[in-house]
């Protein structure tokens, strides 16, 4: 299948180091620590951590990864697509692809929260049942070190991709840990610490870069025939317009 490599504006941002005493929600609903990083070739940390660190009982720390794709060259209707990312370290944890509202051109904003606020939601107390939280895949177990994990786009992901294919609008996603971050489970209470590493588009080895694979049906004949607009034509001499490239030798 054809594939589109993620733009080099992909990257990650973390919630910041939040003490256990502040509660899980302080980390889960944080605006983010510092600015998003878009220059990394890879990251050893993706997902949530709850680790013993201080006399206060430890810390919370969450990282979310962000990707954007130029889909202006796609023509026809995308019938299947998948996002693929290569594992650097610590596979075996589940992750999920979601629609994102972050602005890849602005690293002064907090992508950790604007992935949601950019879609009209709020970072405070968000739930995966909120209407703005749109899953573009099911949860997938991250592959072992050095292997790609494939996240097949669901109906919502394909519908959005088709709505912007062939335009200058970027296809933007956030890759999020599923078991803790997406499901909003306190990792300290659950005894979970899930950390995964993966590669970004800035990696010098092309074979390591995240990408979007897709299959698309032909756009079909798109011009008027004998004064009838193509949108009003379903077939010419019994042949579906999707299977017509020319009419009497004319493109």
Backbone as JSON, one array per atom type, in Angstrom:
{
  "sequence": "XXXXXXXXXXXXXXXXXXXXXXXXXXXXXXXXXXXXXXXXXXXXXXXXXXXXXXXXXXXXXXXXXXXXXXXXXXXXXXXXXXXXXXXXXXXXXXXXXXXXXXXXXXXXXXXXXXXXXXXXXXXXXXXXXXXXXXXXXXXXXXXXXXXXXXXXXXXXXXXXXXXXXXXXXXXXXXXXXXXXXXXXXXXXXXXXXXXXXXXXXXXXXXXXXXXXXXXXXXXXXXXXXXXXXXXXXXXXXXXXXXXXXXXXXXX",
  "N": [[0.84, -1.2, 0.0], [0.4, 2.35, -0.6], [2.28, 4.8, 1.26], [2.53, 7.43, 3.72], [4.91, 9.35, 5.22], [5.16, 10.5, 8.56], [5.04, 13.99, 9.31], [7.9, 16.06, 10.12], [7.22, 17.58, 12.21], [6.18, 16.04, 14.15], [6.02, 14.77, 17.54], [6.48, 14.85, 21.15], [4.93, 15.41, 24.39], [4.97, 15.95, 27.9], [3.17, 15.48, 31.02], [4.34, 16.59, 33.16], [6.01, 16.49, 36.36], [4.22, 15.22, 38.86], [3.3, 15.1, 42.21], [2.32, 12.24, 44.14], [0.73, 13.01, 46.21], [-0.76, 15.07, 45.18], [-2.67, 13.9, 43.71], [-4.0, 11.69, 41.14], [-5.53, 12.9, 39.08], [-4.44, 15.41, 38.8], [-2.21, 15.03, 37.25], [-3.23, 13.68, 34.99], [-5.0, 15.56, 33.91], [-3.42, 17.72, 33.41], [-1.92, 20.75, 32.02], [0.47, 20.43, 30.76], [4.06, 20.05, 30.64], [6.6, 22.35, 30.08], [7.53, 22.96, 26.62], [6.19, 21.27, 23.7], [8.24, 18.71, 22.25], [9.73, 18.64, 19.14], [11.94, 17.84, 17.84], [13.18, 15.5, 18.47], [14.71, 12.38, 17.66], [13.9, 10.01, 18.58], [12.05, 8.68, 21.36], [12.41, 7.58, 24.66], [10.42, 7.4, 26.42], [7.05, 6.94, 26.74], [3.74, 7.11, 27.62], [2.25, 6.43, 30.88], [3.76, 6.91, 34.11], [4.19, 5.79, 37.42], [6.1, 6.19, 39.91], [8.24, 5.44, 42.67], [9.72, 8.11, 44.25], [10.15, 10.21, 46.06], [9.99, 11.28, 49.51], [7.41, 11.98, 49.73], [5.93, 10.04, 48.64], [6.19, 9.37, 45.97], [5.78, 9.92, 42.37], [3.71, 11.12, 39.62], [3.76, 10.78, 36.11], [3.19, 11.48, 32.79], [3.36, 10.8, 29.31], [2.45, 11.85, 26.08], [2.22, 11.14, 22.61], [2.46, 12.84, 19.48], [1.33, 13.22, 16.11], [1.37, 14.27, 12.67], [0.09, 14.42, 9.33], [0.59, 14.98, 5.86], [-1.93, 14.91, 3.69], [-2.62, 15.74, 1.22], [-2.04, 14.68, -1.24], [-3.61, 12.47, -1.63], [-5.97, 10.79, -3.59], [-9.26, 9.83, -4.71], [-11.24, 7.44, -2.83], [-10.45, 6.59, 0.42], [-10.16, 3.37, 1.5], [-9.08, 1.69, 3.38], [-6.8, 2.1, 6.09], [-3.83, 2.55, 8.03], [-2.01, 3.48, 10.93], [1.42, 3.37, 11.62], [3.97, 2.69, 13.92], [7.3, 2.46, 15.11], [8.7, 0.48, 17.64], [10.94, 1.42, 20.19], [11.76, 0.8, 22.83], [10.58, -1.42, 25.4], [7.99, -2.85, 24.67], [4.62, -4.26, 24.68], [2.65, -2.96, 26.12], [-0.67, -1.63, 25.97], [-1.91, 0.67, 23.49], [-3.59, 3.49, 21.94], [-5.0, 5.18, 19.12], [-6.05, 8.49, 18.66], [-8.21, 11.14, 17.51], [-6.8, 14.35, 17.04], [-6.46, 17.75, 18.19], [-4.26, 19.39, 18.25], [-1.85, 21.97, 17.4], [0.47, 21.63, 15.05], [2.27, 23.51, 14.13], [2.87, 25.21, 16.15], [4.76, 25.2, 18.78], [4.72, 26.46, 21.16], [2.42, 26.14, 22.48], [0.51, 23.99, 24.66], [0.52, 20.89, 23.85], [-0.17, 18.64, 25.22], [-2.57, 19.11, 26.44], [-3.98, 20.59, 24.51], [-4.59, 18.88, 22.45], [-7.1, 18.04, 22.96], [-8.61, 20.33, 23.73], [-8.46, 21.72, 21.36], [-10.34, 20.48, 19.9], [-12.64, 21.3, 20.91], [-13.17, 20.42, 23.41], [-12.51, 20.04, 26.97], [-9.67, 20.17, 29.09], [-9.94, 19.63, 31.75], [-10.85, 17.18, 33.88], [-11.54, 15.37, 31.84], [-13.11, 12.69, 30.04], [-13.01, 9.47, 28.44], [-15.45, 9.05, 27.36], [-16.45, 11.44, 26.55], [-17.8, 13.53, 23.99], [-15.98, 14.83, 22.36], [-13.72, 13.31, 22.45], [-12.41, 11.26, 20.3], [-11.92, 8.13, 19.2], [-9.68, 6.78, 16.88], [-8.83, 4.29, 16.39], [-8.82, 0.88, 17.59], [-7.75, -0.36, 20.84], [-4.37, -1.39, 20.89], [-1.82, -3.79, 21.34], [1.44, -2.81, 21.97], [4.16, -3.48, 19.85], [7.11, -5.59, 20.18], [10.56, -4.6, 20.89], [12.09, -2.88, 18.19], [10.23, -3.5, 16.28], [7.32, -2.77, 14.22], [4.24, -1.36, 15.27], [0.93, -1.71, 14.27], [-1.83, 0.31, 13.81], [-4.94, -0.02, 12.92], [-7.15, 2.09, 11.2], [-10.36, 2.95, 12.33], [-13.93, 3.21, 11.53], [-14.54, 5.88, 12.14], [-12.03, 7.1, 11.96], [-11.39, 6.64, 9.25], [-13.48, 8.03, 8.02], [-12.93, 10.68, 8.76], [-10.39, 10.99, 7.6], [-11.04, 10.72, 4.88], [-12.61, 12.97, 4.61], [-10.82, 15.05, 4.52], [-8.88, 14.36, 2.73], [-6.81, 15.05, -0.07], [-6.77, 17.75, 0.36], [-5.35, 20.69, 1.96], [-5.5, 20.39, 4.64], [-4.22, 19.02, 7.59], [-3.82, 15.63, 8.66], [-4.26, 14.77, 11.85], [-3.15, 13.19, 14.79], [-3.18, 11.76, 18.11], [-1.21, 9.62, 19.99], [-1.85, 7.5, 22.55], [-1.34, 6.03, 25.77], [-3.26, 3.22, 26.62], [-4.32, 1.59, 28.8], [-4.03, 3.04, 31.15], [-3.82, 5.95, 30.78], [-5.79, 6.66, 28.72], [-8.04, 5.21, 29.71], [-8.19, 6.39, 32.14], [-7.12, 5.55, 34.7], [-5.87, 5.34, 37.93], [-2.54, 4.85, 38.22], [-0.97, 4.3, 40.44], [-2.7, 3.28, 42.38], [-3.59, 1.07, 40.97], [-1.26, -0.28, 40.67], [0.36, -0.04, 38.39], [2.85, 0.63, 35.99], [3.68, 1.84, 33.03], [5.8, 2.15, 30.47], [6.93, 3.07, 27.33], [9.04, 3.21, 24.44], [9.59, 4.96, 21.3], [10.11, 5.68, 17.76], [10.54, 8.79, 15.91], [9.74, 11.05, 13.13], [12.05, 12.47, 12.59], [14.13, 10.74, 12.78], [17.22, 9.47, 11.58], [17.29, 7.17, 10.07], [15.35, 6.05, 7.54], [13.69, 3.83, 7.57], [12.83, 3.64, 10.17], [10.88, 5.45, 10.68], [7.68, 6.82, 11.66], [4.56, 6.17, 9.98], [1.78, 6.51, 7.69], [-0.19, 4.18, 6.21], [-2.18, 3.41, 3.36], [-5.06, 2.45, 1.4], [-6.74, 3.24, -1.55], [-9.71, 3.7, -3.47], [-10.25, 4.13, -7.01], [-10.68, 7.45, -8.28], [-12.36, 7.81, -10.4], [-14.22, 8.84, -13.38], [-14.39, 12.3, -13.75], [-15.68, 14.44, -15.06], [-18.04, 16.5, -16.92], [-20.51, 14.97, -19.04], [-21.78, 15.33, -22.18], [-22.93, 17.71, -21.33], [-23.98, 17.07, -18.86], [-23.5, 17.16, -15.42], [-20.79, 15.58, -13.69], [-21.36, 14.71, -11.12], [-23.99, 14.01, -11.25], [-24.05, 11.72, -12.66], [-24.08, 8.27, -12.68], [-23.4, 6.09, -14.17], [-22.08, 5.25, -17.42], [-23.26, 4.09, -20.35], [-23.85, 1.79, -18.92], [-21.56, 1.31, -17.43], [-19.99, 1.78, -14.39], [-19.14, 4.99, -13.09], [-16.86, 5.13, -11.55], [-15.2, 3.34, -12.7], [-14.41, 4.41, -15.04], [-12.06, 5.98, -17.03], [-11.7, 7.43, -19.31], [-13.75, 8.96, -21.89], [-14.66, 8.1, -25.01], [-11.96, 8.22, -25.7], [-11.15, 10.59, -24.54], [-9.78, 12.3, -21.78]],
  "CA": [[0.0, 0.0, 0.0], [1.15, 3.61, -0.51], [2.41, 5.29, 2.63], [2.93, 8.82, 3.93], [5.69, 9.48, 6.45], [4.76, 11.59, 9.45], [5.82, 15.22, 9.18], [8.92, 16.21, 11.16], [6.63, 18.32, 13.33], [5.68, 15.11, 15.16], [6.79, 14.91, 18.78], [5.82, 14.44, 22.38], [4.91, 16.31, 25.53], [4.64, 15.27, 29.14], [2.3, 16.18, 31.96], [5.11, 17.18, 34.25], [6.16, 15.62, 37.52], [3.16, 15.53, 39.81], [3.44, 14.23, 43.38], [1.15, 11.41, 44.44], [-0.12, 13.76, 47.13], [-1.63, 15.96, 44.43], [-3.72, 13.09, 43.1], [-3.84, 11.27, 39.76], [-6.15, 13.82, 38.13], [-3.55, 16.56, 38.58], [-1.33, 14.65, 36.14], [-4.05, 13.31, 33.83], [-5.65, 16.76, 33.36], [-2.46, 18.82, 33.43], [-1.76, 21.43, 30.73], [1.72, 19.98, 30.14], [5.3, 20.59, 31.16], [7.46, 22.9, 29.04], [6.98, 22.97, 25.28], [6.31, 19.99, 23.0], [9.51, 18.49, 21.56], [9.53, 18.18, 17.76], [13.26, 17.6, 17.25], [13.69, 14.2, 18.88], [14.69, 11.28, 16.69], [13.11, 8.98, 19.25], [11.8, 8.94, 22.78], [12.41, 6.36, 25.47], [9.3, 7.46, 27.35], [5.71, 7.17, 26.23], [2.78, 6.48, 28.53], [2.26, 6.92, 32.26], [4.62, 6.31, 35.11], [3.96, 6.08, 38.83], [7.31, 5.6, 40.47], [8.67, 5.95, 43.97], [10.78, 9.08, 43.99], [10.41, 11.13, 47.16], [9.35, 10.91, 50.76], [5.99, 12.28, 49.6], [5.25, 8.84, 48.18], [6.39, 9.1, 44.56], [5.33, 10.92, 41.4], [3.03, 10.74, 38.4], [4.38, 11.38, 34.92], [2.54, 10.92, 31.6], [3.8, 11.34, 28.03], [1.6, 11.57, 24.92], [2.93, 11.37, 21.35], [1.62, 13.54, 18.51], [1.76, 13.04, 14.73], [0.54, 14.91, 11.65], [0.38, 13.9, 8.0], [0.15, 15.71, 4.67], [-2.76, 13.99, 2.91], [-3.08, 16.48, 0.04], [-1.82, 13.9, -2.46], [-4.51, 11.32, -1.73], [-7.15, 10.95, -4.44], [-10.17, 8.7, -4.58], [-11.79, 7.18, -1.5], [-9.61, 5.69, 1.23], [-10.96, 2.23, 1.93], [-8.44, 1.18, 4.58], [-5.59, 2.85, 6.44], [-3.29, 2.22, 9.34], [-0.86, 4.22, 11.43], [2.45, 2.43, 12.06], [5.06, 3.3, 14.68], [8.29, 1.46, 15.48], [9.04, 0.46, 19.07], [12.34, 1.54, 20.59], [11.94, 0.04, 24.07], [9.47, -1.79, 26.29], [6.68, -3.13, 24.11], [3.76, -5.06, 25.53], [1.59, -2.16, 26.7], [-1.67, -1.24, 24.99], [-2.01, 2.08, 23.13], [-4.74, 3.78, 21.09], [-4.89, 6.39, 18.3], [-7.2, 9.37, 18.8], [-8.22, 12.4, 16.77], [-6.12, 15.39, 17.81], [-6.67, 19.14, 17.82], [-3.06, 20.19, 18.51], [-1.35, 22.76, 16.27], [1.87, 21.22, 14.86], [3.13, 24.65, 13.79], [3.04, 26.06, 17.32], [5.25, 24.42, 19.93], [4.6, 27.25, 22.39], [1.19, 25.7, 23.13], [0.65, 22.74, 25.41], [-0.18, 19.84, 23.12], [-0.65, 17.65, 26.18], [-3.98, 19.4, 26.67], [-4.69, 21.16, 23.35], [-5.11, 17.82, 21.58], [-8.52, 17.94, 23.27], [-9.26, 21.65, 23.68], [-8.54, 22.1, 19.96], [-11.52, 19.83, 19.34], [-13.8, 21.87, 21.59], [-13.35, 19.82, 24.73], [-11.79, 20.68, 28.06], [-8.69, 19.27, 29.7], [-10.27, 19.4, 33.15], [-11.76, 16.08, 34.16], [-12.05, 14.75, 30.62], [-13.36, 11.26, 30.05], [-13.02, 8.91, 27.1], [-16.83, 9.03, 26.87], [-16.8, 12.77, 26.06], [-18.02, 13.5, 22.54], [-14.79, 15.34, 21.66], [-12.68, 12.28, 22.49], [-12.78, 10.39, 19.19], [-10.94, 7.08, 18.94], [-9.49, 6.46, 15.47], [-8.43, 2.88, 16.32], [-9.04, 0.14, 18.83], [-6.5, -0.47, 21.58], [-3.46, -2.35, 20.27], [-0.63, -4.07, 22.14], [2.64, -2.3, 21.32], [5.07, -4.55, 19.44], [8.39, -5.68, 20.87], [11.62, -3.69, 20.43], [12.54, -2.98, 16.81], [9.13, -3.88, 15.39], [6.26, -1.79, 14.05], [2.88, -1.61, 15.73], [-0.04, -1.2, 13.3], [-3.12, 0.73, 14.37], [-5.89, 0.11, 11.81], [-8.14, 3.13, 11.42], [-11.75, 2.5, 12.37], [-14.83, 3.96, 10.66], [-14.41, 7.31, 12.43], [-10.75, 7.54, 11.41], [-11.48, 6.66, 7.79], [-14.39, 9.1, 7.62], [-12.22, 11.96, 8.88], [-9.34, 11.02, 6.59], [-11.66, 10.97, 3.58], [-13.16, 14.32, 4.58], [-9.75, 16.04, 4.29], [-7.95, 13.86, 1.7], [-6.73, 15.91, -1.24], [-6.77, 19.15, 0.77], [-4.16, 21.09, 2.73], [-5.74, 20.12, 6.06], [-3.39, 17.93, 8.09], [-4.41, 14.54, 9.42], [-3.55, 14.88, 13.13], [-3.51, 12.17, 15.78], [-2.4, 11.61, 19.34], [-1.05, 8.23, 20.41], [-1.99, 7.57, 24.01], [-1.42, 4.78, 26.51], [-4.67, 2.85, 26.74], [-4.74, 0.99, 30.07], [-4.0, 4.0, 32.25], [-4.12, 7.32, 30.38], [-7.09, 6.74, 28.05], [-9.08, 4.72, 30.6], [-8.18, 7.24, 33.34], [-6.95, 4.68, 35.86], [-4.76, 5.76, 38.78], [-1.55, 3.76, 38.14], [-0.46, 3.95, 41.76], [-3.7, 2.41, 42.99], [-3.65, -0.18, 40.21], [0.06, -0.9, 40.66], [0.77, -0.09, 36.99], [3.78, 1.61, 35.44], [3.85, 1.4, 31.65], [6.65, 3.09, 29.74], [7.33, 2.55, 26.03], [9.78, 4.16, 23.61], [9.36, 4.8, 19.87], [10.84, 6.57, 16.86], [9.83, 9.89, 15.26], [10.09, 11.3, 11.73], [13.39, 13.04, 12.5], [15.16, 9.71, 12.85], [18.03, 9.48, 10.36], [17.01, 5.95, 9.32], [14.0, 6.16, 7.0], [12.91, 2.65, 7.95], [12.36, 3.73, 11.55], [9.95, 6.57, 10.83], [6.24, 6.51, 11.69], [3.93, 6.45, 8.7], [0.37, 6.19, 7.46], [-0.4, 3.37, 5.02], [-3.59, 3.5, 2.98], [-5.52, 1.98, 0.1], [-7.82, 4.12, -2.01], [-10.36, 3.34, -4.72], [-10.05, 5.14, -8.05], [-11.6, 8.58, -8.2], [-13.33, 7.68, -11.48], [-14.33, 9.94, -14.35], [-14.9, 13.43, -12.99], [-16.07, 15.57, -15.89], [-19.39, 16.46, -17.48], [-20.69, 14.23, -20.28], [-22.88, 15.9, -22.95], [-23.55, 18.76, -20.55], [-24.48, 16.58, -17.58], [-22.45, 17.2, -14.42], [-20.35, 14.24, -13.28], [-22.02, 14.34, -9.87], [-25.32, 13.49, -11.55], [-23.88, 10.55, -13.5], [-23.62, 7.08, -11.95], [-22.85, 5.14, -15.13], [-22.12, 5.6, -18.83], [-23.45, 2.83, -21.07], [-23.84, 0.67, -17.98], [-20.27, 1.19, -16.73], [-19.92, 2.7, -13.26], [-18.2, 6.09, -13.33], [-15.59, 4.85, -10.84], [-14.38, 2.48, -13.55], [-14.2, 5.11, -16.3], [-10.97, 6.94, -17.05], [-11.86, 8.26, -20.5], [-14.94, 8.78, -22.69], [-14.27, 8.18, -26.42], [-10.55, 8.58, -25.79], [-10.88, 11.9, -23.94], [-9.67, 12.21, -20.32]],
  "C": [[0.88, 1.25, 0.0], [1.26, 4.04, 0.95], [2.9, 6.73, 2.66], [3.68, 8.88, 5.26], [5.18, 10.66, 7.27], [5.63, 12.81, 9.21], [6.81, 15.33, 10.33], [8.45, 17.13, 12.28], [5.96, 17.36, 14.32], [6.53, 15.24, 16.41], [5.99, 14.48, 19.99], [5.79, 15.57, 23.4], [4.44, 15.55, 26.75], [3.8, 16.14, 30.05], [3.1, 16.98, 32.98], [5.14, 16.22, 35.42], [5.18, 16.07, 38.59], [3.26, 14.57, 40.99], [2.17, 13.43, 43.59], [0.19, 12.16, 45.35], [-1.08, 14.7, 46.43], [-2.77, 15.21, 43.76], [-3.47, 12.82, 41.63], [-4.38, 12.3, 38.77], [-5.29, 15.05, 37.85], [-2.59, 16.28, 37.44], [-2.13, 14.41, 34.87], [-4.63, 14.54, 33.14], [-4.72, 17.96, 33.34], [-2.39, 19.48, 32.05], [-0.48, 21.01, 30.03], [2.91, 20.7, 30.72], [6.17, 21.09, 30.02], [6.75, 22.94, 27.7], [7.07, 21.59, 24.65], [7.66, 19.9, 22.29], [9.23, 17.94, 20.17], [10.86, 17.88, 17.07], [13.85, 16.25, 17.63], [13.7, 13.23, 17.7], [13.91, 10.11, 17.26], [12.91, 9.38, 20.7], [11.75, 7.62, 23.52], [11.18, 6.3, 26.37], [8.01, 7.81, 26.63], [4.75, 6.42, 27.12], [2.93, 7.01, 29.93], [3.26, 6.19, 33.15], [4.13, 6.7, 36.5], [5.09, 5.41, 39.58], [7.63, 6.22, 41.81], [9.84, 6.89, 43.75], [11.12, 9.94, 45.2], [9.72, 10.61, 48.42], [7.86, 11.21, 50.72], [5.22, 11.1, 49.02], [5.38, 8.57, 46.71], [5.8, 10.18, 43.67], [4.45, 10.27, 40.33], [3.71, 11.45, 37.24], [3.79, 10.7, 33.7], [3.13, 11.58, 30.36], [2.83, 10.9, 26.94], [2.37, 11.94, 23.66], [1.97, 11.88, 20.28], [2.21, 13.42, 17.11], [0.82, 13.79, 13.8], [1.03, 14.49, 10.27], [-0.18, 14.81, 6.92], [-0.61, 14.73, 3.78], [-3.27, 14.64, 1.62], [-2.93, 15.67, -1.24], [-2.73, 12.7, -2.62], [-5.7, 11.65, -2.64], [-8.0, 9.71, -4.34], [-10.67, 8.57, -3.15], [-10.9, 6.19, -0.76], [-10.5, 4.59, 1.79], [-10.37, 1.54, 3.17], [-7.17, 1.97, 4.83], [-5.13, 2.41, 7.81], [-2.12, 3.13, 9.65], [0.13, 3.21, 11.98], [3.57, 3.17, 12.75], [5.99, 2.21, 15.18], [8.7, 1.59, 16.94], [10.54, 0.57, 19.27], [12.61, 0.68, 21.82], [10.59, -0.34, 24.67], [8.12, -1.91, 25.61], [5.82, -3.89, 25.11], [2.66, -4.3, 26.21], [0.59, -1.76, 25.62], [-1.68, 0.27, 24.76], [-3.17, 2.24, 22.16], [-4.5, 5.09, 20.35], [-6.19, 7.18, 18.41], [-7.08, 10.56, 17.87], [-7.6, 13.48, 17.64], [-6.42, 16.78, 17.27], [-5.46, 20.01, 18.07], [-2.63, 20.92, 17.23], [0.13, 22.43, 16.05], [2.81, 22.38, 14.57], [3.46, 25.51, 15.0], [3.46, 25.22, 18.51], [5.25, 25.24, 21.22], [3.32, 26.88, 23.14], [1.42, 24.34, 23.78], [-0.14, 21.64, 24.73], [-0.78, 18.81, 24.06], [-2.13, 17.86, 26.48], [-4.7, 19.89, 25.42], [-5.09, 20.11, 22.33], [-6.62, 17.71, 21.76], [-9.22, 19.3, 23.17], [-9.37, 22.15, 22.24], [-9.73, 21.46, 19.25], [-12.79, 20.31, 20.03], [-14.08, 21.27, 22.95], [-12.6, 20.62, 25.79], [-10.84, 19.68, 28.68], [-9.08, 18.87, 31.11], [-11.29, 18.28, 33.3], [-12.29, 15.38, 32.94], [-12.17, 13.24, 30.78], [-13.37, 10.73, 28.63], [-14.43, 8.78, 26.54], [-17.29, 10.39, 26.39], [-16.89, 12.75, 24.54], [-16.81, 13.99, 21.76], [-13.66, 14.32, 21.62], [-13.06, 11.21, 21.48], [-11.65, 9.39, 18.93], [-10.89, 6.8, 17.44], [-9.03, 5.02, 15.28], [-8.94, 2.19, 17.57], [-7.73, 0.14, 19.6], [-5.68, -1.63, 21.01], [-2.26, -2.56, 21.2], [0.61, -3.66, 21.37], [3.62, -3.45, 21.07], [6.37, -4.51, 20.24], [9.43, -4.78, 20.22], [12.0, -3.95, 18.98], [11.46, -3.37, 15.82], [8.07, -2.77, 15.32], [4.96, -2.28, 14.67], [1.93, -0.96, 14.74], [-1.36, -0.91, 14.0], [-4.07, 0.95, 13.19], [-6.93, 1.18, 12.14], [-9.54, 2.54, 11.39], [-12.61, 3.39, 11.47], [-14.7, 5.46, 10.88], [-13.12, 7.87, 11.85], [-10.79, 7.64, 9.91], [-12.38, 7.79, 7.31], [-13.69, 10.46, 7.7], [-11.13, 12.07, 7.83], [-9.93, 11.33, 5.22], [-12.22, 12.39, 3.48], [-12.1, 15.38, 4.28], [-8.75, 15.59, 3.23], [-8.0, 14.76, 0.47], [-6.76, 17.38, -0.93], [-5.5, 19.45, 1.56], [-4.33, 20.86, 4.23], [-4.94, 18.9, 6.5], [-4.23, 16.88, 8.81], [-3.62, 14.44, 10.72], [-4.09, 13.85, 14.12], [-2.66, 12.31, 17.03], [-2.38, 10.13, 19.67], [-0.96, 8.23, 21.93], [-1.95, 6.16, 24.61], [-2.89, 4.48, 26.78], [-5.07, 2.47, 28.17], [-4.85, 2.0, 31.21], [-4.48, 5.38, 31.8], [-5.52, 7.44, 29.77], [-8.24, 6.31, 28.97], [-9.15, 5.49, 31.91], [-8.15, 6.39, 34.61], [-5.73, 5.14, 36.65], [-3.72, 4.64, 38.82], [-0.99, 3.36, 39.5], [-1.41, 2.99, 42.47], [-3.73, 1.05, 42.31], [-2.31, -0.91, 40.18], [0.63, -1.04, 39.25], [1.81, 0.99, 36.7], [4.14, 1.13, 34.04], [4.61, 2.47, 30.86], [7.13, 2.42, 28.46], [8.12, 3.62, 25.29], [9.51, 3.91, 22.14], [10.09, 5.86, 19.08], [9.92, 7.65, 16.28], [10.36, 10.11, 13.85], [11.48, 11.88, 11.56], [14.49, 11.99, 12.57], [15.9, 9.62, 11.51], [17.83, 8.24, 9.49], [15.56, 5.97, 8.85], [13.11, 5.01, 7.44], [12.4, 2.66, 9.37], [11.18, 4.7, 11.71], [8.49, 6.14, 10.85], [5.59, 6.9, 10.38], [2.48, 6.01, 8.69], [0.27, 5.42, 6.16], [-1.89, 3.43, 4.66], [-3.83, 2.82, 1.63], [-6.7, 2.84, -0.29], [-8.39, 3.6, -3.31], [-10.16, 4.46, -5.72], [-11.1, 6.23, -7.95], [-12.67, 8.51, -9.28], [-13.35, 8.89, -12.39], [-15.02, 11.13, -13.7], [-15.33, 14.63, -13.8], [-17.51, 15.41, -16.4], [-19.4, 15.66, -18.78], [-21.94, 14.77, -20.97], [-23.68, 16.9, -22.11], [-24.11, 18.35, -19.22], [-23.33, 16.53, -16.58], [-22.09, 15.8, -13.95], [-21.03, 13.77, -12.0], [-23.4, 13.77, -10.07], [-25.26, 12.22, -12.4], [-23.38, 9.38, -12.65], [-23.0, 6.07, -12.88], [-22.97, 5.7, -16.54], [-22.17, 4.3, -19.61], [-23.32, 1.62, -20.15], [-22.57, 0.48, -17.21], [-20.22, 2.23, -15.62], [-18.86, 3.75, -13.49], [-16.86, 5.87, -12.65], [-14.65, 4.01, -11.69], [-14.07, 3.12, -14.91], [-13.07, 6.11, -16.17], [-11.12, 7.91, -18.21], [-13.22, 7.98, -21.14], [-14.57, 9.07, -24.14], [-12.85, 8.74, -26.54], [-10.18, 9.91, -25.16], [-10.85, 11.76, -22.43], [-10.78, 12.99, -19.66]]
}
